[in-house]
Amino acid sequence: MNYTGFILLLLISFSYCVRQPRKYMIDLDTPASERWNEVVQDHLSAIPEFVKVAQSYVPKQLLPIAFWIAGELNRFFPEEYADEIRGIAKASGLPLGLVVSMNILYDILAFDRKHVFQLGCTSIVAQSEDGVIYHGRNLDYDMGDLLKNITIVADFTRGQGEERVSPAPFSVAYLKEPSSFR
């Protein structure tokens, strides 16, 4: 590995965080519609700000139709994913279309980098001489305070916690992993 890559990895490894994300055990044997209940309940106070940010990307006049369309899209998602989204909507008291919108917002905005340049991620991947791969990632969003309040680490398990499947960072009510490892 060259020295620049090594120095960058060294800086990443010594970065300091004032707050570590809360960890949750997410049992994949729990019904999908109930899987995220504890996470949602613990973060109810942060969800309104998340909603406000999500709504800011859609013209106010279009919100009702956009959320209706998004709610209808949930029928086309894989069953387990759709059930998780319905469960989050129920646990949070948010309309289904809004929760679906929050889960597809990044996918929609990722296609318009010309106008939505402040959204995105910066990452680096390096491999050491002995073959170990290192991955560092920044979420370069204009909502750092919000993200730090809704970021968790989900430790996915099966068999009532007996089998650890995979840990991953998540944002509350957003069911996509920005990074994962196994």
N, C-alpha and C positions, 0 to 999 in steps of 0.2 A: 504494500500500500504506500502511496506517496505521502510525503510529509504534510501537504495541505489537507488531504483527506483525514490523516491521523489527527491533526490539530483540530479540525472541525468536529470530529467525533469526540475528542477530548473535551472540547467546550460544551458539546451537547451533554456528555455524561456528567459534567459538573454543574449543569444548570440547576438553579434553585427555584423551588416553588413554595410560595407562602402557604398554599392550601393544597392538600392532596385530595383527589376525588374520592368520594365515598365508594366503598366496594359493596356489591350486591351479589348474592348467589341467585342465579336464574336457573331454576330446574326445568329442563326441557321436557320433562315428563308431566309437568303441570299443564292443565289446559291452556292453550295459547291465549285465550281471552282473559285469563287471570294472571298470566306470567309476570306482567309488569305492574300489578296493583300496588305493591309496596313502594316501588320506585316513584310512581306517579303520586301517591299519597304523601310521600316525604318531600316532594318538590312542588306541591300545589301553589305555593306562594310565588314561585319563579315562572310558572307557566304563562301568566298574563303578559309578561314582557316578551316571552318567546313568541306568543301569538301576535303581539304588536309588531314585532320585527317581520314575521312571516307576512302579515297583512300589508306591510309597507311596500312590498314588491308588486302589488296588484292595485290598479286604480280603484278607488273607493266605490265607484259606480258599478264596477264589474265583480266586486267581492261576492255578492249573493250567487250569481251565475257560476263564477269560478268554483266556489265551494260546493255548489250542487253538482257540477260536472265531476269534481274530484271525488265526491261521495259516491257517485255512480261508477267511477273507475275502480273503486275498491272491489267490485264484483269480479273484475278481471285479474286481480292479483292472485298469486298462489294462496290456497286456502288457509294455511297456517299463518302466513304473513297478514292476510286480510283479517283473520280472527284476532291477531295481536293488536292491529290497528283499531278494530272495533272495541276491544277490551280497554285500550288506552282512552278512547273517546268516552266510554262509559265511566271509567274510574276518575277521569278528570272533569267530566261534565261538559266537555267541549263537543261541538257538532262533529259528526263523522267526517264531513267534507273538509273541515278545517284541519283535522288530524292527518287526513290523507294529503292535503296540500302541504303541510309542514314536512311530510315524508318524501314528497316528490319535488319540492322547491329547488333543492340543489341540482337535481337531474335536469330540470328545466333551465335553470340559470347557467349551467355549465356549457350550454350550447351557444351562449351569447357573450363570449369573453371580450368582445370589442366594447360593449356597453356596460358590462358588469365586471370590470377588471378587478375591483377590490375584493371580489369573492374568489376563493380558491385555496390552494394548498401549495406549500413549498416542501419538497422532500429531498432527501439525499440517501443514496444506497452506496455502500462501500463494502469491499470484501478484503479481509485481512489475508496475509500470506498463508495462514494455515486454513483458509477456506471459510472462516466464520463471516457471515453476512450481517452487516449492521444497517439498520434503517432508522432514520430520524425524520420526523414530520412536524411541520408547523401548520396550524389551521389559520390561514391568513385572512381572517374575516374582520369586518369593521364592527364587531360586537363582542369584544374580548370579555367585558365585565359580565355580559349575559352568559357566554359560554362557560366561564369558570364556575358559575352558579348552577349550571345544569349538566355539567360533565360528571359522569360516573364511570366506574370500572365494573363491567358485568362479567362475572365468572360463571360461565355456562357449565352446568352439570347435568348428569342423568342419574337415575337410581337413587333419588332422594339425597343427592350430594355425594354419593359414593364415587362416581366416575366423573372426573374433571375433563370437560371437553375442550374448552378454550376460553381464555380471558380476552376481553376487548374493551377499549374505551367507547363510550356512547354519550350522546346527548339525550337528556330526558325527552320522551315522546317522539324521538327520531330514531327509527329502527334500522339504521344502516351504520355499519362499522367503518370509521375512517381508517382504521388500521387494526390488524388482528395478528395473532400468532398462535402457534400450536406446539 
